[in-house]
Amino acid sequence: MERNEFADESPKKDLGFILSLLALLLFTIMGIGVDVDQYLQQGELKIPEWYFYIIFSVDFLIILSLLLIYLYRKIGVILFPLLVGAHFYSHIYYLDTFLYTDVTSLFLFTGIGLLAFIPKWQFFK
């Protein structure tokens, strides 16, 4: 027999849900700041132009996934860690840069974000 541990959960976005999303957005913006800084220094660092098309596209998709989570879409919860991982690995592979913002973002997502998202999962489409 299946139990619903979150039967009394409300579809209303509570403070924990909003704060989790804001924390994830903060670290996403910090990661974008690193990307912009590298873009501004691309001549000195000799970073190819095509790299920035890829990395800024991933940045845009990360923000889109946060918006989808806010709108209760399951695809946003699935895409967010995958995209942050892709962002992290592209920095390591192409630039040998370890981004603590991405690691912190993944930590917040698994440690705090899922505590806010799992109870609301029944309302996600």
C-alpha positions in Angstrom: 0.0 0.0 0.0 1.4 3.4 -1.0 1.6 6.2 1.5 1.5 9.8 0.5 3.8 11.6 2.9 3.0 15.0 1.5 -0.8 14.7 1.2 -1.4 17.9 3.2 1.1 19.9 1.1 -0.2 23.0 -0.6 0.5 24.0 -4.2 1.2 27.5 -2.9 4.9 28.5 -3.3 6.1 28.8 0.3 9.1 30.8 1.6 11.4 27.8 1.5 10.6 27.1 -2.2 11.2 30.7 -3.1 14.4 31.0 -1.1 15.8 27.8 -2.6 15.2 29.2 -6.1 16.7 32.5 -5.2 19.9 30.8 -3.8 20.2 28.8 -7.0 19.7 31.9 -9.1 22.3 33.8 -7.1 25.0 31.2 -7.8 23.9 31.0 -11.4 24.4 34.7 -11.8 27.8 34.5 -10.1 28.8 31.8 -12.6 27.6 34.0 -15.5 29.7 36.8 -14.0 32.8 34.5 -14.4 31.8 33.8 -18.0 31.4 37.5 -18.8 34.8 38.2 -17.1 36.4 35.5 -19.3 34.7 36.9 -22.4 36.1 40.4 -21.6 39.6 38.8 -21.3 39.3 36.4 -24.3 42.2 38.2 -26.1 44.6 37.8 -23.3 43.5 34.3 -22.4 43.3 33.2 -26.1 39.8 31.7 -25.7 38.1 30.9 -29.1 35.0 32.8 -30.0 32.8 29.7 -30.4 33.3 28.7 -26.8 31.3 31.7 -25.6 28.4 30.8 -27.9 28.2 27.5 -26.2 28.8 28.7 -22.6 26.3 31.6 -22.8 23.7 29.2 -24.3 24.2 26.9 -21.4 23.9 29.9 -19.0 20.6 30.9 -20.7 19.3 27.3 -20.4 20.2 27.1 -16.7 18.1 30.3 -16.0 15.3 28.8 -18.1 15.4 25.6 -16.1 15.0 27.7 -12.9 12.0 29.5 -14.4 10.5 26.1 -15.3 11.0 24.9 -11.7 9.2 28.0 -10.5 6.4 27.2 -12.9 6.2 23.6 -11.5 7.6 21.8 -14.6 9.4 18.5 -14.0 11.7 19.1 -16.9 13.2 22.1 -15.1 14.1 19.9 -12.0 15.7 17.4 -14.3 17.6 19.9 -16.6 19.0 22.1 -13.9 21.7 19.7 -12.5 22.5 18.4 -16.0 23.1 21.9 -17.3 25.1 23.0 -14.3 27.2 19.8 -14.7 27.7 20.6 -18.4 28.7 24.2 -17.5 31.2 22.9 -14.9 32.7 20.3 -17.2 33.0 22.7 -20.1 35.0 25.1 -17.9 37.3 22.3 -16.7 37.8 20.7 -20.2 38.3 23.9 -22.3 39.8 26.4 -19.8 41.1 24.2 -16.9 38.9 26.4 -14.6 37.3 24.8 -11.5 34.1 26.8 -10.8 33.1 26.8 -7.1 29.9 28.5 -8.1 28.8 25.4 -10.1 29.8 23.0 -7.3 28.0 25.2 -4.7 24.9 25.3 -7.0 24.8 21.5 -7.3 25.3 21.2 -3.5 22.4 23.7 -2.9 20.2 21.9 -5.4 20.7 18.5 -3.8 21.0 19.6 -0.2 18.4 22.3 0.1 16.5 22.7 -3.2 15.2 19.1 -3.2 14.0 19.6 0.3 11.7 22.3 -1.1 11.0 20.6 -4.4 10.2 17.0 -3.4 7.1 17.9 -1.3 5.8 19.9 -4.2 6.5 17.2 -6.8 2.9 16.1 -7.0 2.0 19.6 -8.4 4.7 19.5 -11.0 3.5 18.8 -14.6 
